[in-house]
Structures are given as structure tokens and as C-alpha cells.
Amino acid sequence: MAEVMLSIGGRGHPVGCRDGEEARLRELGAILDERWAMAQRAAGNGGGERAMLFVALMLADDLDEARNRPPAGASVGDSALRQIAERLEKMADALEQSSLEQSSPNA
């Protein structure tokens, strides 16, 4: 088992992890550290535990937004919707015309 020293808010925190996961753990620690200053301001005089709660809340908010956001490229703009509608109308017209030609006594 490996151990990584994470620096969050200028304090070291030893954290154990499986061998080979050290780099990923450092990346996650860096994400926490990036948010530390803002969380500490939000916590006021609440201390490190309260600041870490604010870090967790910020990350939970990001996670919630990511879960509820449509995947990249999934949104369809107005112009794309217009093009789709036009194509569907042309297809409907063609199907209608074909149906009329087939039901015509001269066909």
C-alpha cells in the first residue's frame, strides 16, 4: 500500500492508496487545494473542518451540474431544428404524393 502526502490549504495530509494510484490521488488533492481559499473565506472563522465541508459542497454542486447537463454535442440549436423540420416536411410531402399516385386509378 502506498502513501501520498496531499497539500491542501498549506497543510500536509498523508493518505493511503493502492500502489499505482498515487498520481490520481495527487490530481484529486490538487482539485481540493484549488478550492481551498474560496472555501476558507466562505467558512469564516469556522476552521479547517468547516472549510473542508465547503470544499465538499462545491464539488457536490459541480457533480450535480455534470449529472444534469446534457452530454456535449447533444443539444440541438434552432437552425438544426428548422433543418430537421424542413426535411421531415419534404419526406411527408413525398410520401403523400407517392400515396396519391398509387391510389390513383391511372396508376
N, CA, C and O atoms as a GROMACS GRO file, in nm:
protein
  428
    1MET      N    1   0.085  -0.118   0.000
    1MET     CA    2   0.000   0.000   0.000
    1MET      C    3   0.089   0.124   0.000
    1MET      O    4   0.185   0.134   0.076
    2ALA      N    5   0.054   0.216  -0.086
    2ALA     CA    6   0.133   0.339  -0.100
    2ALA      C    7   0.074   0.448  -0.011
    2ALA      O    8  -0.041   0.439   0.032
    3GLU      N    9   0.154   0.549   0.014
    3GLU     CA   10   0.106   0.665   0.088
    3GLU      C   11   0.147   0.790   0.013
    3GLU      O   12   0.259   0.803  -0.034
    4VAL      N   13   0.052   0.884   0.004
    4VAL     CA   14   0.075   1.009  -0.067
    4VAL      C   15   0.053   1.122   0.032
    4VAL      O   16  -0.039   1.117   0.114
    5MET      N   17   0.136   1.223   0.025
    5MET     CA   18   0.119   1.342   0.109
    5MET      C   19   0.049   1.448   0.024
    5MET      O   20   0.107   1.501  -0.071
    6LEU      N   21  -0.076   1.480   0.060
    6LEU     CA   22  -0.150   1.583  -0.010
    6LEU      C   23  -0.135   1.715   0.063
    6LEU      O   24  -0.142   1.719   0.186
    7SER      N   25  -0.114   1.820  -0.012
    7SER     CA   26  -0.106   1.953   0.047
    7SER      C   27  -0.233   2.028   0.013
    7SER      O   28  -0.257   2.064  -0.103
    8ILE      N   29  -0.315   2.052   0.115
    8ILE     CA   30  -0.442   2.123   0.096
    8ILE      C   31  -0.443   2.240   0.192
    8ILE      O   32  -0.438   2.224   0.314
    9GLY      N   33  -0.451   2.357   0.136
    9GLY     CA   34  -0.452   2.476   0.219
    9GLY      C   35  -0.323   2.495   0.297
    9GLY      O   36  -0.323   2.549   0.407
   10GLY      N   37  -0.212   2.451   0.239
   10GLY     CA   38  -0.083   2.467   0.305
   10GLY      C   39  -0.053   2.365   0.414
   10GLY      O   40   0.052   2.372   0.478
   11ARG      N   41  -0.143   2.272   0.435
   11ARG     CA   42  -0.121   2.167   0.536
   11ARG      C   43  -0.104   2.033   0.467
   11ARG      O   44  -0.173   2.005   0.369
   12GLY      N   45  -0.015   1.951   0.519
   12GLY     CA   46   0.008   1.818   0.464
   12GLY      C   47  -0.089   1.717   0.524
   12GLY      O   48  -0.118   1.719   0.644
   13HIS      N   49  -0.138   1.630   0.438
   13HIS     CA   50  -0.231   1.525   0.481
   13HIS      C   51  -0.185   1.393   0.420
   13HIS      O   52  -0.197   1.373   0.299
   14PRO      N   53  -0.132   1.301   0.503
   14PRO     CA   54  -0.092   1.171   0.449
   14PRO      C   55  -0.217   1.086   0.420
   14PRO      O   56  -0.306   1.073   0.505
   15VAL      N   57  -0.221   1.029   0.300
   15VAL     CA   58  -0.336   0.948   0.259
   15VAL      C   59  -0.285   0.820   0.196
   15VAL      O   60  -0.198   0.822   0.109
   16GLY      N   61  -0.338   0.708   0.241
   16GLY     CA   62  -0.301   0.579   0.185
   16GLY      C   63  -0.381   0.549   0.059
   16GLY      O   64  -0.495   0.592   0.046
   17CYS      N   65  -0.320   0.475  -0.033
   17CYS     CA   66  -0.388   0.434  -0.155
   17CYS      C   67  -0.323   0.308  -0.209
   17CYS      O   68  -0.217   0.267  -0.162
   18ARG      N   69  -0.387   0.246  -0.305
   18ARG     CA   70  -0.329   0.127  -0.368
   18ARG      C   71  -0.209   0.168  -0.452
   18ARG      O   72  -0.203   0.279  -0.504
   19ASP      N   73  -0.115   0.077  -0.464
   19ASP     CA   74   0.002   0.102  -0.547
   19ASP      C   75  -0.043   0.135  -0.689
   19ASP      O   76  -0.131   0.069  -0.745
   20GLY      N   77   0.018   0.237  -0.747
   20GLY     CA   78  -0.014   0.278  -0.882
   20GLY      C   79  -0.119   0.388  -0.889
   20GLY      O   80  -0.140   0.445  -0.996
   21GLU      N   81  -0.185   0.418  -0.779
   21GLU     CA   82  -0.290   0.521  -0.780
   21GLU      C   83  -0.241   0.654  -0.724
   21GLU      O   84  -0.320   0.746  -0.704
   22GLU      N   85  -0.112   0.665  -0.700
   22GLU     CA   86  -0.056   0.785  -0.638
   22GLU      C   87  -0.081   0.911  -0.724
   22GLU      O   88  -0.122   1.014  -0.671
   23ALA      N   89  -0.056   0.902  -0.853
   23ALA     CA   90  -0.073   1.020  -0.940
   23ALA      C   91  -0.218   1.066  -0.941
   23ALA      O   92  -0.245   1.186  -0.934
   24ARG      N   93  -0.310   0.974  -0.948
   24ARG     CA   94  -0.452   1.011  -0.949
   24ARG      C   95  -0.491   1.077  -0.818
   24ARG      O   96  -0.566   1.175  -0.817
   25LEU      N   97  -0.441   1.026  -0.708
   25LEU     CA   98  -0.470   1.083  -0.577
   25LEU      C   99  -0.413   1.224  -0.567
   25LEU      O  100  -0.477   1.312  -0.509
   26ARG      N  101  -0.294   1.246  -0.621
   26ARG     CA  102  -0.237   1.381  -0.621
   26ARG      C  103  -0.323   1.477  -0.703
   26ARG      O  104  -0.342   1.592  -0.664
   27GLU      N  105  -0.375   1.430  -0.818
   27GLU     CA  106  -0.464   1.513  -0.900
   27GLU      C  107  -0.589   1.552  -0.822
   27GLU      O  108  -0.633   1.667  -0.826
   28LEU      N  109  -0.647   1.456  -0.752
   28LEU     CA  110  -0.767   1.485  -0.674
   28LEU      C  111  -0.736   1.581  -0.560
   28LEU      O  112  -0.816   1.670  -0.530
   29GLY      N  113  -0.621   1.563  -0.497
   29GLY     CA  114  -0.580   1.656  -0.392
   29GLY      C  115  -0.562   1.797  -0.445
   29GLY      O  116  -0.595   1.894  -0.377
   30ALA      N  117  -0.510   1.808  -0.567
   30ALA     CA  118  -0.492   1.940  -0.629
   30ALA      C  119  -0.627   2.008  -0.653
   30ALA      O  120  -0.639   2.130  -0.639
   31ILE      N  121  -0.728   1.930  -0.688
   31ILE     CA  122  -0.863   1.986  -0.706
   31ILE      C  123  -0.914   2.042  -0.574
   31ILE      O  124  -0.972   2.151  -0.572
   32LEU      N  125  -0.893   1.970  -0.466
   32LEU     CA  126  -0.933   2.019  -0.334
   32LEU      C  127  -0.858   2.147  -0.299
   32LEU      O  128  -0.917   2.244  -0.250
   33ASP      N  129  -0.729   2.146  -0.325
   33ASP     CA  130  -0.647   2.262  -0.290
   33ASP      C  131  -0.686   2.385  -0.371
   33ASP      O  132  -0.681   2.497  -0.320
   34GLU      N  133  -0.726   2.366  -0.498
   34GLU     CA  134  -0.770   2.478  -0.582
   34GLU      C  135  -0.889   2.550  -0.521
   34GLU      O  136  -0.903   2.671  -0.536
   35ARG      N  137  -0.973   2.478  -0.453
   35ARG     CA  138  -1.095   2.536  -0.398
   35ARG      C  139  -1.079   2.581  -0.253
   35ARG      O  140  -1.170   2.642  -0.196
   36TRP      N  141  -0.966   2.552  -0.195
   36TRP     CA  142  -0.946   2.576  -0.053
   36TRP      C  143  -0.962   2.723  -0.014
   36TRP      O  144  -1.032   2.753   0.083
   37ALA      N  145  -0.900   2.814  -0.086
   37ALA     CA  146  -0.904   2.956  -0.048
   37ALA      C  147  -1.048   3.008  -0.046
   37ALA      O  148  -1.088   3.077   0.047
   38MET      N  149  -1.125   2.974  -0.149
   38MET     CA  150  -1.264   3.020  -0.154
   38MET      C  151  -1.345   2.956  -0.040
   38MET      O  152  -1.428   3.022   0.022
   39ALA      N  153  -1.320   2.829  -0.014
   39ALA     CA  154  -1.393   2.759   0.092
   39ALA      C  155  -1.358   2.818   0.228
   39ALA      O  156  -1.444   2.830   0.315
   40GLN      N  157  -1.232   2.853   0.246
   40GLN     CA  158  -1.189   2.910   0.374
   40GLN      C  159  -1.254   3.046   0.397
   40GLN      O  160  -1.294   3.079   0.509
   41ARG      N  161  -1.266   3.126   0.290
   41ARG     CA  162  -1.336   3.254   0.302
   41ARG      C  163  -1.483   3.232   0.337
   41ARG      O  164  -1.539   3.303   0.421
   42ALA      N  165  -1.545   3.134   0.273
   42ALA     CA  166  -1.686   3.106   0.299
   42ALA      C  167  -1.707   3.054   0.442
   42ALA      O  168  -1.810   3.082   0.503
   43ALA      N  169  -1.609   2.981   0.493
   43ALA     CA  170  -1.622   2.924   0.627
   43ALA      C  171  -1.601   3.029   0.735
   43ALA      O  172  -1.641   3.008   0.849
   44GLY      N  173  -1.539   3.141   0.701
   44GLY     CA  174  -1.514   3.246   0.801
   44GLY      C  175  -1.424   3.195   0.911
   44GLY      O  176  -1.314   3.146   0.885
   45ASN      N  177  -1.469   3.207   1.032
   45ASN     CA  178  -1.390   3.162   1.147
   45ASN      C  179  -1.423   3.018   1.186
   45ASN      O  180  -1.393   2.975   1.297
   46GLY      N  181  -1.484   2.944   1.094
   46GLY     CA  182  -1.528   2.809   1.125
   46GLY      C  183  -1.417   2.705   1.130
   46GLY      O  184  -1.441   2.592   1.171
   47GLY      N  185  -1.298   2.740   1.089
   47GLY     CA  186  -1.187   2.646   1.094
   47GLY      C  187  -1.178   2.554   0.974
   47GLY      O  188  -1.258   2.562   0.881
   48GLY      N  189  -1.077   2.467   0.980
   48GLY     CA  190  -1.047   2.378   0.868
   48GLY      C  191  -1.155   2.278   0.836
   48GLY      O  192  -1.180   2.248   0.720
   49GLU      N  193  -1.220   2.226   0.939
   49GLU     CA  194  -1.325   2.127   0.916
   49GLU      C  195  -1.442   2.188   0.840
   49GLU      O  196  -1.497   2.126   0.749
   50ARG      N  197  -1.479   2.309   0.878
   50ARG     CA  198  -1.589   2.377   0.809
   50ARG      C  199  -1.547   2.414   0.667
   50ARG      O  200  -1.628   2.404   0.574
   51ALA      N  201  -1.424   2.456   0.648
   51ALA     CA  202  -1.375   2.488   0.513
   51ALA      C  203  -1.379   2.363   0.426
   51ALA      O  204  -1.416   2.371   0.308
   52MET      N  205  -1.341   2.249   0.480
   52MET     CA  206  -1.343   2.125   0.403
   52MET      C  207  -1.488   2.089   0.368
   52MET      O  208  -1.514   2.032   0.261
   53LEU      N  209  -1.582   2.120   0.457
   53LEU     CA  210  -1.724   2.099   0.426
   53LEU      C  211  -1.762   2.184   0.306
   53LEU      O  212  -1.834   2.136   0.217
   54PHE      N  213  -1.717   2.308   0.300
   54PHE     CA  214  -1.748   2.394   0.186
   54PHE      C  215  -1.683   2.342   0.058
   54PHE      O  216  -1.742   2.350  -0.049
   55VAL      N  217  -1.562   2.290   0.068
   55VAL     CA  218  -1.498   2.229  -0.050
   55VAL      C  219  -1.585   2.114  -0.100
   55VAL      O  220  -1.611   2.102  -0.219
   56ALA      N  221  -1.630   2.030  -0.008
   56ALA     CA  222  -1.714   1.916  -0.045
   56ALA      C  223  -1.844   1.962  -0.109
   56ALA      O  224  -1.890   1.903  -0.207
   57LEU      N  225  -1.904   2.067  -0.055
   57LEU     CA  226  -2.028   2.120  -0.113
   57LEU      C  227  -2.006   2.176  -0.253
   57LEU      O  228  -2.090   2.157  -0.341
   58MET      N  229  -1.894   2.244  -0.274
   58MET     CA  230  -1.863   2.297  -0.408
   58MET      C  231  -1.848   2.183  -0.508
   58MET      O  232  -1.898   2.190  -0.620
   59LEU      N  233  -1.777   2.079  -0.467
   59LEU     CA  234  -1.756   1.965  -0.557
   59LEU      C  235  -1.887   1.890  -0.581
   59LEU      O  236  -1.911   1.843  -0.692
   60ALA      N  237  -1.971   1.878  -0.477
   60ALA     CA  238  -2.101   1.813  -0.494
   60ALA      C  239  -2.188   1.892  -0.591
   60ALA      O  240  -2.261   1.834  -0.671
   61ASP      N  241  -2.181   2.025  -0.585
   61ASP     CA  242  -2.256   2.110  -0.678
   61ASP      C  243  -2.208   2.087  -0.821
   61ASP      O  244  -2.290   2.076  -0.912
   62ASP      N  245  -2.076   2.081  -0.840
   62ASP     CA  246  -2.022   2.054  -0.974
   62ASP      C  247  -2.069   1.918  -1.025
   62ASP      O  248  -2.106   1.904  -1.141
   63LEU      N  249  -2.066   1.818  -0.938
   63LEU     CA  250  -2.108   1.684  -0.976
   63LEU      C  251  -2.256   1.682  -1.016
   63LEU      O  252  -2.293   1.621  -1.115
   64ASP      N  253  -2.338   1.750  -0.938
   64ASP     CA  254  -2.481   1.757  -0.967
   64ASP      C  255  -2.506   1.824  -1.102
   64ASP      O  256  -2.588   1.777  -1.181
   65GLU      N  257  -2.435   1.933  -1.128
   65GLU     CA  258  -2.449   2.001  -1.258
   65GLU      C  259  -2.407   1.910  -1.372
   65GLU      O  260  -2.473   1.906  -1.476
   66ALA      N  261  -2.297   1.837  -1.353
   66ALA     CA  262  -2.248   1.747  -1.458
   66ALA      C  263  -2.348   1.635  -1.484
   66ALA      O  264  -2.368   1.595  -1.599
   67ARG      N  265  -2.411   1.584  -1.381
   67ARG     CA  266  -2.510   1.478  -1.397
   67ARG      C  267  -2.634   1.527  -1.471
   67ARG      O  268  -2.696   1.451  -1.546
   68ASN      N  269  -2.671   1.651  -1.451
   68ASN     CA  270  -2.794   1.705  -1.509
   68ASN      C  271  -2.773   1.780  -1.640
   68ASN      O  272  -2.869   1.822  -1.703
   69ARG      N  273  -2.649   1.796  -1.681
   69ARG     CA  274  -2.617   1.866  -1.806
   69ARG      C  275  -2.620   1.765  -1.919
   69ARG      O  276  -2.568   1.654  -1.905
   70PRO      N  277  -2.681   1.800  -2.031
   70PRO     CA  278  -2.679   1.706  -2.144
   70PRO      C  279  -2.536   1.687  -2.193
   70PRO      O  280  -2.454   1.778  -2.182
   71PRO      N  281  -2.506   1.570  -2.245
   71PRO     CA  282  -2.370   1.544  -2.295
   71PRO      C  283  -2.332   1.644  -2.404
   71PRO      O  284  -2.418   1.696  -2.475
   72ALA      N  285  -2.203   1.671  -2.414
   72ALA     CA  286  -2.154   1.766  -2.515
   72ALA      C  287  -2.200   1.721  -2.654
   72ALA      O  288  -2.187   1.604  -2.690
   73GLY      N  289  -2.252   1.815  -2.730
   73GLY     CA  290  -2.298   1.785  -2.864
   73GLY      C  291  -2.441   1.732  -2.870
   73GLY      O  292  -2.495   1.711  -2.978
   74ALA      N  293  -2.503   1.710  -2.753
   74ALA     CA  294  -2.638   1.656  -2.752
   74ALA      C  295  -2.744   1.763  -2.773
   74ALA      O  296  -2.857   1.733  -2.812
   75SER      N  297  -2.708   1.887  -2.749
   75SER     CA  298  -2.808   1.992  -2.765
   75SER      C  299  -2.825   2.025  -2.913
   75SER      O  300  -2.730   2.019  -2.991
   76VAL      N  301  -2.946   2.059  -2.949
   76VAL     CA  302  -2.977   2.091  -3.088
   76VAL      C  303  -3.020   2.237  -3.094
   76VAL      O  304  -3.112   2.278  -3.023
   77GLY      N  305  -2.954   2.313  -3.179
   77GLY     CA  306  -2.985   2.455  -3.193
   77GLY      C  307  -3.108   2.478  -3.280
   77GLY      O  308  -3.159   2.386  -3.344
   78ASP      N  309  -3.153   2.601  -3.279
   78ASP     CA  310  -3.273   2.638  -3.356
   78ASP      C  311  -3.256   2.611  -3.505
   78ASP      O  312  -3.349   2.561  -3.570
   79SER      N  313  -3.139   2.643  -3.560
   79SER     CA  314  -3.121   2.622  -3.704
   79SER      C  315  -3.124   2.474  -3.738
   79SER      O  316  -3.177   2.435  -3.842
   80ALA      N  317  -3.068   2.391  -3.653
   80ALA     CA  318  -3.071   2.247  -3.677
   80ALA      C  319  -3.214   2.195  -3.669
   80ALA      O  320  -3.254   2.110  -3.748
   81LEU      N  321  -3.290   2.247  -3.573
   81LEU     CA  322  -3.431   2.205  -3.561
   81LEU      C  323  -3.510   2.246  -3.685
   81LEU      O  324  -3.594   2.170  -3.732
   82ARG      N  325  -3.483   2.365  -3.738
   82ARG     CA  326  -3.552   2.410  -3.861
   82ARG      C  327  -3.517   2.318  -3.978
   82ARG      O  328  -3.605   2.281  -4.056
   83GLN      N  329  -3.390   2.282  -3.991
   83GLN     CA  330  -3.349   2.194  -4.099
   83GLN      C  331  -3.416   2.057  -4.088
   83GLN      O  332  -3.460   2.000  -4.187
   84ILE      N  333  -3.424   2.006  -3.966
   84ILE     CA  334  -3.489   1.877  -3.944
   84ILE      C  335  -3.637   1.886  -3.980
   84ILE      O  336  -3.691   1.797  -4.045
   85ALA      N  337  -3.701   1.994  -3.938
   85ALA     CA  338  -3.843   2.013  -3.968
   85ALA      C  339  -3.865   2.021  -4.119
   85ALA      O  340  -3.960   1.962  -4.171
   86GLU      N  341  -3.779   2.094  -4.189
   86GLU     CA  342  -3.792   2.106  -4.335
   86GLU      C  343  -3.777   1.969  -4.402
   86GLU      O  344  -3.853   1.936  -4.492
   87ARG      N  345  -3.679   1.892  -4.358
   87ARG     CA  346  -3.658   1.758  -4.416
   87ARG      C  347  -3.779   1.668  -4.391
   87ARG      O  348  -3.823   1.596  -4.480
   88LEU      N  349  -3.832   1.674  -4.269
   88LEU     CA  350  -3.950   1.593  -4.237
   88LEU      C  351  -4.069   1.634  -4.321
   88LEU      O  352  -4.146   1.548  -4.366
   89GLU      N  353  -4.086   1.764  -4.343
   89GLU     CA  354  -4.196   1.811  -4.427
   89GLU      C  355  -4.179   1.762  -4.571
   89GLU      O  356  -4.277   1.720  -4.633
   90LYS      N  357  -4.057   1.766  -4.624
   90LYS     CA  358  -4.032   1.717  -4.760
   90LYS      C  359  -4.060   1.567  -4.769
   90LYS      O  360  -4.118   1.520  -4.867
   91MET      N  361  -4.019   1.494  -4.666
   91MET     CA  362  -4.045   1.350  -4.666
   91MET      C  363  -4.194   1.322  -4.661
   91MET      O  364  -4.245   1.234  -4.731
   92ALA      N  365  -4.266   1.398  -4.577
   92ALA     CA  366  -4.411   1.380  -4.567
   92ALA      C  367  -4.478   1.412  -4.700
   92ALA      O  368  -4.567   1.340  -4.744
   93ASP      N  369  -4.434   1.520  -4.764
   93ASP     CA  370  -4.490   1.557  -4.895
   93ASP      C  371  -4.463   1.446  -4.998
   93ASP      O  372  -4.552   1.409  -5.075
   94ALA      N  373  -4.342   1.394  -4.998
   94ALA     CA  374  -4.307   1.288  -5.093
   94ALA      C  375  -4.390   1.162  -5.066
   94ALA      O  376  -4.438   1.099  -5.160
   95LEU      N  377  -4.407   1.126  -4.939
   95LEU     CA  378  -4.487   1.009  -4.906
   95LEU      C  379  -4.634   1.029  -4.945
   95LEU      O  380  -4.699   0.938  -4.995
   96GLU      N  381  -4.684   1.148  -4.922
   96GLU     CA  382  -4.821   1.180  -4.957
   96GLU      C  383  -4.840   1.173  -5.108
   96GLU      O  384  -4.939   1.118  -5.158
   97GLN      N  385  -4.745   1.231  -5.180
   97GLN     CA  386  -4.752   1.230  -5.327
   97GLN      C  387  -4.746   1.087  -5.378
   97GLN      O  388  -4.821   1.050  -5.468
   98SER      N  389  -4.658   1.006  -5.322
   98SER     CA  390  -4.645   0.866  -5.362
   98SER      C  391  -4.774   0.790  -5.334
   98SER      O  392  -4.817   0.708  -5.415
   99SER      N  393  -4.834   0.817  -5.219
   99SER     CA  394  -4.959   0.751  -5.181
   99SER      C  395  -5.070   0.790  -5.278
   99SER      O  396  -5.150   0.704  -5.317
  100LEU      N  397  -5.077   0.917  -5.317
  100LEU     CA  398  -5.179   0.964  -5.410
  100LEU      C  399  -5.161   0.899  -5.548
  100LEU      O  400  -5.259   0.860  -5.612
  101GLU      N  401  -5.035   0.888  -5.592
  101GLU     CA  402  -5.008   0.828  -5.722
  101GLU      C  403  -5.045   0.681  -5.724
  101GLU      O  404  -5.095   0.631  -5.825
  102GLN      N  405  -5.022   0.610  -5.613
  102GLN     CA  406  -5.053   0.468  -5.608
  102GLN      C  407  -5.204   0.442  -5.601
  102GLN      O  408  -5.252   0.341  -5.652
  103SER      N  409  -5.279   0.534  -5.538
  103SER     CA  410  -5.423   0.515  -5.525
  103SER      C  411  -5.500   0.572  -5.643
  103SER      O  412  -5.621   0.554  -5.653
  104SER      N  413  -5.431   0.641  -5.732
  104SER     CA  414  -5.495   0.699  -5.850
  104SER      C  415  -5.535   0.586  -5.945
  104SER      O  416  -5.460   0.491  -5.963
  105PRO      N  417  -5.655   0.597  -6.007
  105PRO     CA  418  -5.699   0.492  -6.099
  105PRO      C  419  -5.611   0.482  -6.222
  105PRO      O  420  -5.610   0.377  -6.287
  106ASN      N  421  -5.537   0.585  -6.257
  106ASN     CA  422  -5.448   0.582  -6.373
  106ASN      C  423  -5.316   0.516  -6.343
  106ASN      O  424  -5.237   0.493  -6.435
  107ALA      N  425  -5.289   0.485  -6.218
  107ALA     CA  426  -5.157   0.433  -6.180
  107ALA      C  427  -5.142   0.290  -6.219
  107ALA      O  428  -5.037   0.231  -6.194
   0.00000   0.00000   0.00000
